[in-house]
Amino acid sequence: MTQEERRDKLLALLRAAAGPLTGSHLSGVLGVTRQIIVGDVAVLRARGEQIVATPQGYLLYKPQVKAVHRSTVAVRHRTDK
């Protein structure tokens, strides 16, 4: 596996993850050292990927999209005088 293939797979793992993934877990899945993962994360960040490092592991920042709720209320006013 080339560096680029590994970085693509790393990014795919982070995109698919439901929560943070540890460097140890990622290194085991990708068959490299944890230090290689640290370097790959740095390269991906330099390319603009929003990877966040937390005490629980790495995760890809996914901005929360606020749902827009609109409602229409039909009103009929009486013309009392």
Long-range contacts (C-beta under 8 A, 24 or more apart in sequence): 1-30, 1-31, 3-40, 6-30, 6-32, 6-36, 6-40, 7-40, 7-43, 7-44, 10-37, 10-40, 10-41, 10-44, 11-44, 11-49, 11-60, 14-51, 14-58, 14-59, 14-60, 15-60, 17-59, 17-60, 19-56, 19-57, 19-59, 20-54, 20-56, 20-57, 20-58, 20-59, 21-57, 21-58, 21-59, 22-56, 22-57, 22-58, 23-57, 23-58, 25-57, 26-58
